[in-house]
Amino acid sequence: MATEIRVPTLGESVSEATVGTWFKKVGDTVKADEPLVELETDKVTVEVPAPASGVLTEIVAQNGETVGLDALLGQIAEGAAGAAPAAPAKAEAPAKAAEAAPAKTAEPAPAAKGTSDMPAAPAAAKMLSENKLSADQVEGSGKRGQVLKGDVIAAVAKGVSAPAASAEAPKAARAPSTTEDAGREERVKMTRLRQTIARRLKDAQNTAAMLTTYNEVDMKAVMDLRNRYKDIFEKKHGVKLGFMGFFTKAVTHALKELPAVNAEIDGTDIIYKNYCHIGVAVGTDKGLVVPVVRDADQMSIAEIEKEIGRLGKAARDGQLGMADMQGGTFTISNGGVYGSLMSSPILNAPQSGILGMHKIQERPVAIGGQVVIRPMMYLALSYDHRIVDGKEAVTFLVRVKESLEDPERLVLDL
């Protein structure tokens, strides 16, 4: 008796995934709940466990294929290797047929255009619509000629476009590399997460009226406070006292005073969020993710540090859940950990504000008529000018600056 391996529920608003890596091959023995295959969604990577013990007899969805919810990924036969040898033999038949008729391998491509009995995958259909293309203009590489998202990306890259659109904004294909350079290049398909990052960042630039304002903050008071209490803090709370706790708390105070920075636009409406779910950008091997510290305005600095530590570890280990990534109202990005002195962060749509932190660097500054050396940090607030006015943006940064230069204000809720 065979047990089917199907795509599990992937989370709210996620309807498809890309098959990443199979950890087993046909004929391998598997144990129940053992990770079998990795699926990449727009937000997180999900491991699909074996639903039963037995032998992996069939892999239906190959690496790189787009699959929907409950789609069949493969099958497991109960017991030992009884059914395992049949799978390799089955795989040999198409190979022999290909050798016997090599001319046929080049012919299916035209047939895949417009003649497939499979509708385009959901992500592919969306991209077709965005680029004003029809499925019959794109070669389908999926099962039975199904058009996948990667096929549309490849078609657009080659310059395929609707006749009407091509006259307005033709998309130039990539110029071919010289023979000498081509051998030294490596073409790697973008991961689903990287494609999502690229799309969302570009959408934010195209949709929002994005503007950035800057300020600088003297970090001496926070650094002195941190050095004075960091050992006691870690002993009591079991977590190190960093800078993110202070910044997150300062941001929530400023958001309470300037609610437009904590709002979003929905059509012709403005939605004001009477809560602060702060996204904290975390760099991982697979790309940037933004887990969310929920109700940060109701947390102490110690609670914020604990939650940021938990989310950061989960992000680096690839263990973030969908719930950890959703619902953010404002984002903090810390480029300073990589040495960035100044940058302009891009909005995390549909949020209307993002704060960029940078490297702490000693600089000469004038204080009370005297030039002194202080640990200074540049701050950058990118905001959606459709909803946030310049006065509000500047005031927001000033409030964050005041809280950090006089951290007692955070304790006294001033």
Secondary structure, DSSP 4 states (H G I P E B T S, - for coil): -EEEEE-----TT--EEEEEEESS-TT-EE-TT-EEEEEE-SS-EEEEEPSSSEEEEEE-SPTT-EEETT-EEEEEESSSTTSTTHHHHHHHHHHHHHHH-GGGGGSHHHHHHHH-SSPPPHHHHHHHHHTT--GGGS---SGGGPPPHHHHHHHHHTT---HHHHHHS--PPPPPPPHHHHTT----PPPHHHHHHHHHHHHHHHHS-EEEEEEEEE-HHHHHHHHHHHHHHHHHHSS---SHHHHHHHHHHHHHH-GGGGEEEETTEEEE-SS--EEE-EEETTEEE--EETTGGGS-HHHHHHHHHHHHHHHHTT---GGGTS--SEEEEEGGGGT-S---PPP-TT-SEEEEE---EEEEEEETTEEEEEEEEEEEEEEETTTS-HHHHHHHHHHHHHHHHSTHHHHHT-
